[in-house]
Amino acid sequence: MALPPPQLRFFFVVVVVVVVEVLGSSTAWAATLQERDAAALRDVRAGLRDLPGSRFFESWDDATTPCDYAGVVCEPDEDDPAALRVSVLTLGTGLADSPGLAGTLPASLASLTALTDLVLYPGRVSGSIPADIGSGLRRLRLLSMAGNQLTGQIPESLAGLPDLHTLDLGNNRLDGTIPCGLLLPSSPSLKVLILANNDGLSGQIPDQFYSSQLFHVDLSRNSVTGTLPLLPQTVRYFSVAANSMQGSLDSAFGNGSAPVDLAFLDLSMNNFSGSIPREVFALPSASSLLLSRNNFTGPIAVPASASAHSATPPWSVVDVSHNGITGEVPEELAAVESLYVNNNRMSGEVPEAVARSVFAGRMTTFYAQHNFLTGFPVPPLPLPDSAALCLSYNCMDLPSPSAADGCPIIGGPLESRPADQCHSTTAADAGSSGGDG
């Protein structure tokens, strides 16, 4: 039989494609949201409301199918192609001009068992997180409810979820013990853990913490206690600032197994003591080292090669202020962009390399006030307008007016330290008579 002409063959192909697309659209149109998921969305709408100025729930009405609601993404049910399941639920817009949502979260959230992403944008949602949310939402990859007013405990059911990558519950009012499983290899996919600014979260970091695969950990501004164990080699961002941790850092950095990729370290505002291990300053990727307001003592030991491990200055910020550190300012810290060694018991003359870095504009901030430093070599250069230099309340005459111009407004006296506090041969002895905070 002769083949039809090319034009007719093309027509047949177009007809077949159109029929397939229509049938496919008909199948998708015929699929309906599983009733359990639809009921959970109704509970969400009943429990939450727009704050004045927010218009998120405008599309959540009877004239709109649930899968067309703002923030709802549906996919075919793996077990029943005629049914749809909610796979992504985003509550709120996250826009800067939107105040977010208020209300409480329904327990039926846990029945959205196909959910992979659950995001609650910042607002005033209060009440507790449903206790069995992790038991029901076993497919979760992302859970973010930061910036609300959630109370109660972090559900234990969130620990050990096989696919959970990011858990962000920061900036709420949660309390109770942090589930230990979130900090252990029992949560194998978890890479980002943010529980900051809850104030009431407590517990200790387990000794097996080093074997987790976490990448970003922020437990700052809580009530975490205990010592700091060895950190995972995978972690790049780690903060436990403003907690109640104590002890030395030897177990975290002193055994030669320091995390090689750590870029941001914040241990400030705790009760850590002992000397700062030299391994801290040898972290090859570190850009921010924040260790202020602890009880560290002894001199700062910086490996000679630390400041030369990259073509650019390796540290953007080093802050060891408000401790009991003695000894001299290490010359190797001339590579820091912003260096804070103030409110310690450091002595000796500031290295010329540090002074030249300040006057050359490479170091933009050098705070060394409230120590027992005896000199600061001033290079024959004008101080850049961008530089902040503060040398007040030391055992030296200020080398120039600019040595106090950069001092913070609230930072104590701007003159030199009284001579009777500088007569001792060691800064530690002088400190016992002078009483620095």
Sine and cosine of phi, psi and omega as CSV:
sin_phi,cos_phi,sin_psi,cos_psi,sin_omega,cos_omega
0.00,0.00,0.70,-0.71,-0.05,-1.00
-0.94,0.34,0.60,-0.80,0.04,-1.00
-0.96,0.28,0.54,-0.84,0.05,-1.00
-0.93,0.37,0.35,-0.94,0.03,-1.00
-0.88,0.48,0.34,-0.94,-0.05,-1.00
-0.82,0.57,-0.63,0.78,-0.03,-1.00
-0.88,0.47,-0.64,0.77,-0.02,-1.00
-0.94,0.33,-0.62,0.79,0.06,-1.00
-0.87,0.49,-0.66,0.75,0.03,-1.00
-0.88,0.47,-0.63,0.78,0.02,-1.00
-0.88,0.47,-0.68,0.74,0.01,-1.00
-0.88,0.48,-0.68,0.73,0.00,-1.00
-0.88,0.48,-0.70,0.71,0.00,-1.00
-0.88,0.47,-0.66,0.75,0.00,-1.00
-0.88,0.47,-0.70,0.71,0.00,-1.00
-0.88,0.47,-0.71,0.70,0.00,-1.00
-0.88,0.48,-0.70,0.71,-0.01,-1.00
-0.89,0.46,-0.68,0.73,0.00,-1.00
-0.89,0.46,-0.69,0.73,0.02,-1.00
-0.88,0.48,-0.71,0.71,-0.01,-1.00
-0.90,0.43,-0.64,0.77,0.01,-1.00
-0.91,0.42,-0.69,0.73,0.02,-1.00
-0.89,0.45,-0.67,0.75,0.02,-1.00
-0.89,0.45,-0.68,0.73,0.02,-1.00
-0.90,0.43,-0.61,0.80,0.00,-1.00
-0.90,0.44,-0.64,0.77,0.01,-1.00
-0.90,0.43,-0.71,0.70,0.01,-1.00
-0.90,0.44,-0.61,0.80,-0.02,-1.00
-0.93,0.37,-0.56,0.83,-0.04,-1.00
-0.96,0.27,-0.44,0.90,-0.01,-1.00
-0.91,0.41,0.66,-0.75,0.00,-1.00
-0.83,-0.55,0.41,-0.91,0.00,-1.00
-0.93,0.38,0.73,-0.68,0.03,-1.00
-0.81,0.58,0.68,-0.73,-0.13,-0.99
-0.86,0.50,-0.58,0.81,0.00,-1.00
-0.90,0.44,-0.64,0.76,0.05,-1.00
-0.93,0.38,-0.65,0.76,0.02,-1.00
-0.88,0.47,-0.64,0.77,0.03,-1.00
-0.90,0.43,-0.63,0.78,0.02,-1.00
-0.90,0.44,-0.63,0.78,0.04,-1.00
-0.92,0.40,-0.59,0.81,0.06,-1.00
-0.90,0.43,-0.62,0.78,0.05,-1.00
-0.91,0.41,-0.62,0.79,0.06,-1.00
-0.87,0.49,-0.72,0.70,-0.02,-1.00
-0.91,0.42,-0.57,0.82,0.00,-1.00
-0.96,0.30,-0.51,0.86,-0.07,-1.00
-1.00,0.03,-0.37,0.93,-0.06,-1.00
-0.89,-0.46,0.38,-0.93,0.03,-1.00
-0.52,-0.85,0.39,-0.92,0.08,-1.00
-0.95,0.30,0.72,-0.69,0.21,-0.98
-0.96,0.29,0.42,-0.91,0.03,-1.00
-0.79,0.62,0.81,-0.58,-0.04,-1.00
0.98,-0.20,-0.21,0.98,0.06,-1.00
-0.99,-0.17,0.60,-0.80,-0.03,-1.00
-0.77,-0.64,0.47,0.88,-0.11,-0.99
-0.88,0.47,-0.67,0.74,-0.14,-0.99
-1.00,0.08,0.18,0.98,-0.02,-1.00
-0.84,0.54,-0.59,0.81,-0.06,-1.00
-1.00,0.07,-0.09,1.00,-0.02,-1.00
-1.00,0.03,0.95,0.31,0.00,-1.00
-0.76,-0.65,0.09,-1.00,-0.08,-1.00
-0.93,0.38,-0.33,0.94,-0.02,-1.00
-0.99,0.11,-0.11,0.99,-0.05,-1.00
-0.91,-0.42,0.72,-0.70,0.08,-1.00
-0.93,0.36,0.58,-0.81,-0.10,-1.00
-0.82,0.58,-0.55,0.83,-0.03,-1.00
-0.96,0.27,-0.12,0.99,0.09,-1.00
-0.98,-0.22,0.08,1.00,0.08,-1.00
-0.90,0.44,0.52,-0.85,0.12,-0.99
-0.86,0.51,0.73,-0.69,0.06,-1.00
0.99,0.11,0.00,1.00,-0.04,-1.00
-0.94,-0.33,0.78,-0.63,0.11,-0.99
-0.85,-0.53,0.78,-0.62,-0.01,-1.00
-0.91,-0.41,0.47,-0.88,0.07,-1.00
-0.67,-0.74,0.39,-0.92,0.03,-1.00
-0.87,0.48,0.60,-0.80,0.05,-1.00
-0.93,0.37,0.75,-0.67,-0.01,-1.00
-0.88,0.47,-0.51,0.86,-0.07,-1.00
-0.99,-0.12,-0.30,0.95,-0.04,-1.00
-0.58,-0.81,1.00,-0.10,-0.06,-1.00
-0.86,0.50,-0.32,0.95,0.01,-1.00
-0.99,0.12,-0.05,1.00,-0.01,-1.00
-0.89,-0.46,0.47,-0.88,0.07,-1.00
-0.93,-0.37,0.50,-0.87,0.05,-1.00
-0.81,-0.59,0.50,-0.86,0.08,-1.00
-0.98,0.20,0.86,-0.51,-0.01,-1.00
-0.96,-0.27,-0.45,0.89,0.01,-1.00
-0.70,-0.71,0.75,-0.66,0.05,-1.00
-0.75,-0.66,0.92,-0.40,0.01,-1.00
-0.90,-0.44,0.91,-0.41,-0.08,-1.00
-0.97,-0.23,0.93,-0.36,-0.09,-1.00
0.98,-0.21,0.18,-0.98,-0.05,-1.00
-0.98,-0.19,-0.45,0.89,-0.06,-1.00
0.97,0.25,0.06,1.00,0.00,-1.00
-0.96,0.29,0.51,-0.86,-0.07,-1.00
-0.88,0.47,-0.51,0.86,-0.05,-1.00
-1.00,-0.04,0.13,0.99,0.00,-1.00
-0.97,-0.25,0.80,-0.60,-0.01,-1.00
-0.97,0.22,-0.17,0.99,0.05,-1.00
1.00,-0.05,-0.36,-0.93,-0.12,-0.99
-0.90,-0.44,0.28,-0.96,0.10,-0.99
-0.75,-0.66,0.13,-0.99,-0.01,-1.00
0.92,-0.40,-0.39,-0.92,-0.02,-1.00
-0.73,-0.68,0.35,-0.94,0.00,-1.00
-1.00,0.02,0.74,-0.68,0.01,-1.00
-0.97,0.22,0.51,-0.86,0.05,-1.00
-0.90,0.45,-0.43,0.90,-0.04,-1.00
-0.94,0.34,-0.09,1.00,0.13,-0.99
-0.80,0.60,-0.56,0.83,-0.05,-1.00
-0.92,0.38,-0.20,0.98,0.01,-1.00
-1.00,0.05,-0.08,1.00,0.06,-1.00
-0.99,0.13,0.93,0.37,-0.23,-0.97
-0.94,0.33,-0.20,0.98,0.06,-1.00
-1.00,-0.06,0.05,1.00,-0.10,-1.00
-0.94,0.35,0.75,-0.66,0.08,-1.00
-0.94,-0.35,-0.46,0.89,-0.02,-1.00
-0.74,-0.67,0.82,-0.57,0.05,-1.00
-0.77,-0.64,0.91,-0.42,-0.06,-1.00
-0.80,-0.60,0.81,-0.59,0.15,-0.99
-0.90,-0.43,0.94,-0.34,-0.06,-1.00
-0.95,0.32,0.34,-0.94,-0.04,-1.00
-0.82,0.58,0.66,-0.75,0.00,-1.00
-0.13,-0.99,-0.66,-0.75,-0.02,-1.00
-0.77,-0.63,0.55,0.83,0.05,-1.00
-0.94,0.34,0.76,-0.66,-0.08,-1.00
-0.86,-0.51,-0.19,-0.98,-0.04,-1.00
0.99,0.16,-0.14,-0.99,-0.09,-1.00
-0.99,-0.14,0.32,-0.95,0.16,-0.99
-0.98,0.20,0.75,-0.66,-0.01,-1.00
-0.77,0.64,0.78,-0.63,-0.15,-0.99
-0.88,0.47,-0.55,0.83,-0.07,-1.00
-0.98,-0.19,0.39,0.92,-0.05,-1.00
-0.87,0.49,-0.62,0.79,0.01,-1.00
-0.96,0.27,-0.50,0.87,0.02,-1.00
-0.92,0.38,-0.57,0.82,-0.01,-1.00
-1.00,0.05,-0.63,0.78,-0.09,-1.00
-0.99,-0.11,0.93,0.37,-0.08,-1.00
-0.96,0.29,-0.24,0.97,-0.02,-1.00
-1.00,-0.09,0.04,1.00,-0.09,-1.00
-0.83,0.56,0.73,-0.69,0.15,-0.99
-0.93,-0.37,-0.51,0.86,-0.04,-1.00
-0.69,-0.72,0.80,-0.60,0.13,-0.99
-0.73,-0.69,0.91,-0.41,-0.01,-1.00
-0.73,-0.68,0.86,-0.52,0.04,-1.00
-0.71,-0.70,0.54,0.84,-0.11,-0.99
-0.94,0.34,0.45,-0.89,0.16,-0.99
0.97,0.25,0.53,0.85,0.06,-1.00
-0.86,-0.51,-0.43,-0.90,-0.02,-1.00
-0.81,-0.59,0.60,0.80,-0.03,-1.00
-0.92,0.39,0.62,-0.78,-0.02,-1.00
-0.83,-0.56,0.03,-1.00,0.01,-1.00
1.00,0.07,-0.24,-0.97,-0.10,-0.99
-1.00,-0.10,0.37,-0.93,0.16,-0.99
-0.96,0.28,0.83,-0.55,-0.04,-1.00
-0.85,0.53,0.75,-0.66,0.07,-1.00
-0.87,0.50,-0.43,0.90,-0.06,-1.00
-0.92,0.39,-0.23,0.97,0.02,-1.00
-0.98,0.22,-0.33,0.94,0.01,-1.00
-0.98,0.22,0.71,-0.71,0.07,-1.00
1.00,0.03,0.09,1.00,0.05,-1.00
-0.89,0.46,0.76,-0.65,-0.18,-0.98
-0.93,0.37,-0.45,0.89,-0.09,-1.00
-0.90,-0.44,0.02,1.00,-0.08,-1.00
-0.92,0.40,0.86,-0.50,-0.03,-1.00
-0.98,-0.20,-0.67,0.75,-0.10,-1.00
-0.76,-0.65,0.79,-0.61,0.09,-1.00
-0.79,-0.61,0.92,-0.39,-0.02,-1.00
-0.82,-0.57,0.97,-0.26,0.04,-1.00
-0.86,-0.50,0.39,0.92,-0.07,-1.00
-0.93,0.37,0.34,-0.94,0.08,-1.00
0.85,0.53,0.77,0.64,0.14,-0.99
-0.80,-0.60,-0.42,-0.91,0.02,-1.00
-0.77,-0.63,0.61,0.79,-0.04,-1.00
-0.95,0.30,0.45,-0.89,0.05,-1.00
-0.63,-0.78,-0.15,-0.99,-0.03,-1.00
1.00,0.08,-0.02,-1.00,-0.07,-1.00
-0.99,0.16,0.69,-0.72,0.10,-1.00
-0.91,0.41,0.82,-0.58,0.02,-1.00
-0.81,0.59,0.84,-0.54,-0.08,-1.00
-0.86,0.51,-0.54,0.84,-0.05,-1.00
-0.89,0.45,-0.35,0.94,0.03,-1.00
-0.95,0.33,-0.34,0.94,-0.05,-1.00
-0.96,-0.28,0.19,0.98,-0.07,-1.00
-0.84,-0.55,0.22,-0.98,0.02,-1.00
-0.91,0.42,-0.10,1.00,0.06,-1.00
-0.92,0.40,-0.23,0.97,0.15,-0.99
-0.93,-0.37,0.97,0.22,-0.23,-0.97
-0.92,0.40,-0.47,0.88,-0.05,-1.00
-1.00,-0.06,-0.18,0.98,-0.09,-1.00
-0.93,0.37,0.85,-0.52,0.00,-1.00
-0.90,-0.44,-0.52,0.85,-0.06,-1.00
-0.85,-0.53,0.88,-0.48,0.01,-1.00
-0.79,-0.61,0.94,-0.35,-0.03,-1.00
-0.84,-0.54,0.93,-0.36,0.01,-1.00
-0.81,-0.59,0.36,0.93,-0.13,-0.99
-0.92,0.39,0.43,-0.90,0.16,-0.99
0.86,0.51,0.72,0.70,0.16,-0.99
-0.95,-0.32,-0.28,0.96,0.03,-1.00
0.94,0.34,-0.74,0.67,-0.17,-0.99
-1.00,-0.08,-0.06,1.00,-0.02,-1.00
-0.95,0.30,0.72,-0.69,-0.11,-0.99
-0.77,-0.64,-0.17,-0.99,-0.03,-1.00
0.94,-0.35,-0.06,-1.00,0.00,-1.00
-0.81,-0.58,0.43,-0.90,0.08,-1.00
-0.99,0.17,0.84,-0.53,-0.10,-0.99
-0.92,0.38,0.43,-0.90,0.00,-1.00
-0.88,0.48,-0.47,0.88,-0.04,-1.00
-0.99,0.12,0.15,0.99,-0.01,-1.00
-0.81,0.59,-0.56,0.83,-0.08,-1.00
-0.87,0.49,-0.40,0.92,-0.07,-1.00
-1.00,-0.04,0.05,1.00,0.07,-1.00
-0.98,0.22,0.14,-0.99,-0.02,-1.00
-0.92,-0.38,0.42,0.91,-0.07,-1.00
-0.92,0.39,0.57,-0.82,-0.04,-1.00
-0.94,-0.35,-0.61,0.79,-0.06,-1.00
-0.69,-0.72,0.89,-0.46,-0.03,-1.00
-0.78,-0.63,0.85,-0.53,0.04,-1.00
-0.75,-0.67,0.97,-0.24,0.03,-1.00
-0.93,-0.38,0.31,0.95,-0.15,-0.99
-0.90,0.43,0.43,-0.90,0.07,-1.00
0.83,0.55,0.85,0.53,0.10,-1.00
-0.68,-0.74,-0.45,-0.89,-0.01,-1.00
-0.81,-0.59,0.61,0.79,0.01,-1.00
-0.94,0.34,0.67,-0.74,-0.03,-1.00
-0.85,-0.52,-0.10,-0.99,0.05,-1.00
1.00,0.04,-0.10,-0.99,-0.02,-1.00
-0.99,-0.11,0.18,-0.98,0.00,-1.00
-1.00,-0.10,0.91,-0.41,0.02,-1.00
-0.99,0.16,-0.01,-1.00,0.05,-1.00
-0.86,0.50,0.74,-0.67,-0.05,-1.00
-1.00,0.09,0.45,-0.89,0.05,-1.00
-0.90,0.43,0.57,-0.82,0.03,-1.00
-0.95,0.32,-0.23,0.97,0.00,-1.00
-0.99,0.10,-0.30,0.96,-0.18,-0.98
-0.97,0.25,0.70,-0.72,0.05,-1.00
-0.91,-0.41,-0.43,0.90,0.01,-1.00
-0.79,-0.61,0.84,-0.54,-0.02,-1.00
-0.61,-0.79,0.85,-0.53,0.01,-1.00
-0.67,-0.74,0.80,-0.60,0.18,-0.98
-0.80,-0.59,0.50,0.87,-0.05,-1.00
-0.86,0.52,0.55,-0.83,0.09,-1.00
0.86,0.52,0.79,0.62,0.14,-0.99
-0.84,-0.54,-0.36,-0.93,0.00,-1.00
-0.83,-0.56,0.61,0.80,0.00,-1.00
-0.98,0.21,0.37,-0.93,-0.08,-1.00
-0.51,-0.86,-0.06,-1.00,0.02,-1.00
1.00,0.05,0.01,-1.00,-0.01,-1.00
-1.00,0.09,0.15,-0.99,0.03,-1.00
-0.99,-0.15,0.16,0.99,-0.09,-1.00
-0.87,0.50,-0.60,0.80,-0.04,-1.00
-0.96,0.29,-0.33,0.94,-0.02,-1.00
-1.00,-0.06,-0.52,0.86,-0.11,-0.99
-0.72,-0.69,-0.12,0.99,-0.20,-0.98
-1.00,-0.07,0.13,0.99,-0.07,-1.00
-0.90,-0.44,0.28,0.96,0.05,-1.00
0.99,0.15,0.08,1.00,-0.03,-1.00
-0.91,-0.41,0.54,0.84,-0.04,-1.00
-0.89,0.46,0.55,-0.84,0.00,-1.00
-0.89,0.45,0.84,-0.54,-0.15,-0.99
-0.97,0.25,-0.33,0.94,-0.10,-1.00
-0.96,-0.27,0.05,1.00,-0.07,-1.00
-0.87,0.50,0.85,-0.53,-0.01,-1.00
-0.96,-0.29,-0.52,0.86,-0.06,-1.00
-0.75,-0.66,0.85,-0.53,-0.01,-1.00
-0.77,-0.64,0.85,-0.53,0.02,-1.00
-0.76,-0.65,0.96,-0.27,0.04,-1.00
-0.92,-0.40,0.25,0.97,-0.13,-0.99
-0.92,0.40,0.37,-0.93,0.09,-1.00
0.84,0.54,0.79,0.61,0.14,-0.99
-0.76,-0.65,-0.35,-0.94,0.05,-1.00
-0.85,-0.53,0.54,0.84,0.03,-1.00
-0.90,0.43,0.52,-0.85,-0.08,-1.00
-0.66,-0.75,-0.07,-1.00,-0.06,-1.00
0.98,0.19,-0.16,-0.99,0.01,-1.00
-1.00,0.05,0.40,-0.92,0.07,-1.00
-0.98,0.18,0.88,-0.47,-0.04,-1.00
-0.85,0.53,0.63,-0.78,0.01,-1.00
-0.89,0.46,-0.39,0.92,0.01,-1.00
-0.89,0.45,-0.43,0.90,0.03,-1.00
-0.87,0.48,-0.65,0.76,-0.02,-1.00
-1.00,0.10,0.00,1.00,0.03,-1.00
-0.97,-0.25,0.05,1.00,0.03,-1.00
-0.90,0.44,0.88,-0.47,-0.19,-0.98
-0.93,0.36,-0.39,0.92,-0.05,-1.00
-0.96,-0.27,0.03,1.00,-0.12,-0.99
-0.92,0.38,0.74,-0.67,0.10,-0.99
-0.88,-0.47,-0.45,0.89,0.00,-1.00
-0.75,-0.66,0.86,-0.50,0.04,-1.00
-0.84,-0.54,0.96,-0.28,-0.10,-1.00
-0.90,-0.44,0.95,-0.30,-0.08,-1.00
-0.76,-0.65,0.41,0.91,-0.10,-1.00
-0.96,0.29,0.31,-0.95,0.11,-0.99
0.82,0.57,0.82,0.57,0.15,-0.99
-0.78,-0.62,-0.38,-0.92,0.03,-1.00
-0.86,-0.52,0.58,0.81,-0.01,-1.00
-0.93,0.37,0.60,-0.80,0.01,-1.00
-0.75,-0.66,0.00,-1.00,0.02,-1.00
0.97,0.22,0.11,-0.99,-0.01,-1.00
-0.98,0.19,0.30,-0.95,0.10,-1.00
-1.00,0.03,0.82,-0.57,0.02,-1.00
-0.94,-0.34,0.91,-0.42,0.00,-1.00
-0.91,-0.42,0.85,-0.52,0.05,-1.00
-0.83,0.56,0.65,-0.76,-0.07,-1.00
-0.86,0.51,-0.49,0.87,-0.04,-1.00
-1.00,0.08,-0.13,0.99,-0.13,-0.99
-0.89,0.46,-0.65,0.76,-0.07,-1.00
-0.98,0.18,-0.01,1.00,-0.05,-1.00
-0.87,-0.49,0.28,0.96,-0.09,-1.00
-0.99,0.12,0.03,1.00,0.10,-0.99
-0.48,-0.87,0.24,-0.97,-0.05,-1.00
-0.96,0.29,-0.44,0.90,0.02,-1.00
-0.97,-0.26,0.26,-0.96,0.04,-1.00
-0.81,0.58,0.81,-0.59,-0.14,-0.99
-0.95,0.30,-0.41,0.91,-0.06,-1.00
-0.88,-0.48,0.78,-0.62,0.14,-0.99
-0.99,0.10,-0.60,0.80,0.02,-1.00
-0.62,-0.78,0.75,-0.66,0.23,-0.97
-0.79,-0.61,0.88,-0.48,-0.04,-1.00
-0.79,-0.61,0.96,-0.29,0.06,-1.00
-0.88,-0.48,0.40,0.92,-0.08,-1.00
-0.93,0.36,0.31,-0.95,0.07,-1.00
0.84,0.54,0.82,0.57,0.12,-0.99
-0.73,-0.69,-0.35,-0.94,0.08,-1.00
-0.86,-0.51,0.60,0.80,-0.10,-0.99
-0.96,0.29,0.68,-0.73,0.02,-1.00
-0.91,-0.41,-0.11,-0.99,0.01,-1.00
0.99,0.13,-0.16,-0.99,-0.07,-1.00
-1.00,-0.08,0.28,-0.96,0.11,-0.99
-0.95,0.31,0.85,-0.53,-0.03,-1.00
-0.91,0.42,0.69,-0.72,0.02,-1.00
-0.88,0.48,-0.53,0.85,-0.05,-1.00
-0.89,0.46,-0.35,0.94,0.00,-1.00
-0.98,0.20,0.07,1.00,0.11,-0.99
-0.89,0.45,-0.29,0.96,-0.01,-1.00
-0.99,0.13,-0.08,1.00,-0.04,-1.00
-0.98,0.20,0.62,-0.79,0.05,-1.00
-0.98,0.20,-0.66,0.75,0.05,-1.00
-0.74,-0.67,0.91,-0.41,-0.10,-0.99
-0.88,-0.48,0.83,-0.56,0.00,-1.00
-0.86,-0.51,0.95,-0.30,0.07,-1.00
-0.86,-0.51,0.23,0.97,-0.09,-1.00
-0.92,0.38,0.33,-0.94,0.04,-1.00
0.83,0.55,0.82,0.57,0.11,-0.99
-0.74,-0.68,-0.38,-0.92,0.05,-1.00
-0.81,-0.58,0.61,0.79,-0.05,-1.00
-0.97,0.23,0.51,-0.86,-0.08,-1.00
-0.70,-0.72,-0.05,-1.00,-0.01,-1.00
0.99,0.16,-0.02,-1.00,-0.02,-1.00
-1.00,-0.01,0.63,-0.78,0.07,-1.00
-0.90,0.45,0.75,-0.66,-0.02,-1.00
-0.86,0.52,0.57,-0.82,0.00,-1.00
-0.87,0.49,-0.56,0.83,-0.01,-1.00
-0.89,0.46,-0.59,0.81,0.04,-1.00
-0.93,0.36,-0.71,0.70,0.00,-1.00
-0.88,0.48,-0.69,0.73,0.00,-1.00
-0.91,0.41,-0.58,0.82,0.03,-1.00
-0.90,0.44,-0.62,0.78,0.03,-1.00
-0.91,0.42,-0.76,0.65,-0.08,-1.00
-0.96,0.27,-0.32,0.95,0.07,-1.00
-1.00,0.04,-0.10,1.00,0.04,-1.00
1.00,0.06,0.04,1.00,0.03,-1.00
-0.97,0.24,-0.64,0.77,0.11,-0.99
-0.99,-0.14,0.92,-0.39,-0.10,-1.00
-1.00,0.06,-0.36,0.93,0.03,-1.00
-0.67,-0.75,0.80,-0.60,0.11,-0.99
-0.71,-0.71,0.97,-0.23,0.06,-1.00
-0.97,-0.24,0.90,-0.44,0.01,-1.00
-0.73,-0.68,0.29,0.96,-0.03,-1.00
-0.92,0.40,0.32,-0.95,0.03,-1.00
0.85,0.52,0.82,0.58,0.15,-0.99
-0.73,-0.68,-0.39,-0.92,0.05,-1.00
-0.79,-0.62,0.57,0.82,-0.02,-1.00
-0.93,0.37,0.59,-0.81,-0.13,-0.99
-0.96,-0.29,-0.15,0.99,-0.01,-1.00
-0.16,-0.99,0.37,-0.93,0.03,-1.00
-0.58,-0.81,0.96,-0.28,-0.03,-1.00
-0.94,0.34,0.85,-0.53,-0.04,-1.00
-0.99,-0.12,0.91,-0.41,0.03,-1.00
-0.94,0.34,0.34,-0.94,0.01,-1.00
-0.97,0.23,0.86,0.50,-0.02,-1.00
-0.69,-0.73,0.52,-0.85,0.10,-0.99
-0.97,0.24,0.55,-0.84,0.03,-1.00
-0.96,0.28,0.80,-0.60,0.00,-1.00
-0.87,0.49,0.52,-0.85,0.02,-1.00
-0.88,0.47,-0.46,0.89,-0.05,-1.00
-0.99,0.15,-0.15,0.99,-0.09,-1.00
-0.99,0.12,0.61,-0.79,0.11,-0.99
-0.89,-0.46,0.94,-0.34,-0.06,-1.00
-0.86,-0.52,0.78,-0.62,0.04,-1.00
-0.66,-0.75,0.89,-0.46,-0.02,-1.00
-0.83,-0.56,0.23,0.97,-0.10,-0.99
-0.92,0.40,0.36,-0.93,0.03,-1.00
0.84,0.55,0.81,0.58,0.14,-0.99
-0.81,-0.59,-0.01,-1.00,-0.03,-1.00
-1.00,-0.05,0.80,0.61,0.01,-1.00
-0.37,-0.93,0.42,-0.91,0.18,-0.98
-0.95,0.30,0.67,-0.75,0.00,-1.00
-0.88,0.48,0.80,-0.60,-0.11,-0.99
-0.91,0.42,-0.38,0.93,0.01,-1.00
-0.27,-0.96,0.34,-0.94,0.04,-1.00
-0.84,0.55,-0.49,0.87,-0.03,-1.00
-0.92,0.40,-0.27,0.96,-0.02,-1.00
-0.95,0.32,-0.19,0.98,0.07,-1.00
-0.86,-0.52,-0.18,0.98,-0.04,-1.00
-0.88,0.48,-0.53,0.85,-0.07,-1.00
-1.00,-0.02,0.11,0.99,-0.05,-1.00
-0.93,0.36,0.56,-0.83,0.05,-1.00
-0.89,0.46,0.48,-0.88,-0.05,-1.00
-0.88,0.47,-0.67,0.74,0.05,-1.00
-0.95,-0.30,1.00,-0.10,-0.06,-1.00
-0.41,-0.91,0.23,0.97,0.01,-1.00
1.00,-0.09,-0.12,-0.99,-0.07,-1.00
-0.90,0.43,0.51,-0.86,-0.04,-1.00
-0.98,-0.21,0.00,1.00,0.00,-1.00
-1.00,-0.01,-0.12,-0.99,0.05,-1.00
-0.97,0.23,0.36,-0.93,0.04,-1.00
-0.93,0.37,0.59,-0.81,0.04,-1.00
-0.82,0.57,0.63,-0.78,-0.10,-0.99
-0.86,0.50,-0.56,0.83,-0.06,-1.00
-0.93,0.38,-0.27,0.96,0.07,-1.00
-1.00,0.03,-0.11,0.99,-0.06,-1.00
-0.94,-0.35,0.09,1.00,-0.05,-1.00
-0.97,0.23,-0.43,0.90,-0.05,-1.00
-0.93,0.38,0.44,-0.90,-0.03,-1.00
-0.98,0.20,-0.30,0.95,0.02,-1.00
-0.80,-0.60,0.54,-0.84,0.01,-1.00
-0.90,0.44,-0.54,0.84,-0.01,-1.00
-0.90,0.44,-0.68,0.73,0.05,-1.00
-0.91,0.41,-0.66,0.75,-0.01,-1.00
-0.90,0.45,-0.61,0.80,0.00,-1.00
-0.90,0.43,-0.55,0.84,-0.01,-1.00
-0.93,0.37,-0.40,0.92,0.05,-1.00
-1.00,-0.09,-0.43,0.90,-0.08,-1.00
-1.00,-0.05,-0.56,0.83,0.07,-1.00
0.95,0.31,0.90,0.44,0.14,-0.99
-0.98,0.22,0.52,-0.85,0.05,-1.00
-1.00,0.07,0.00,0.00,0.00,0.00
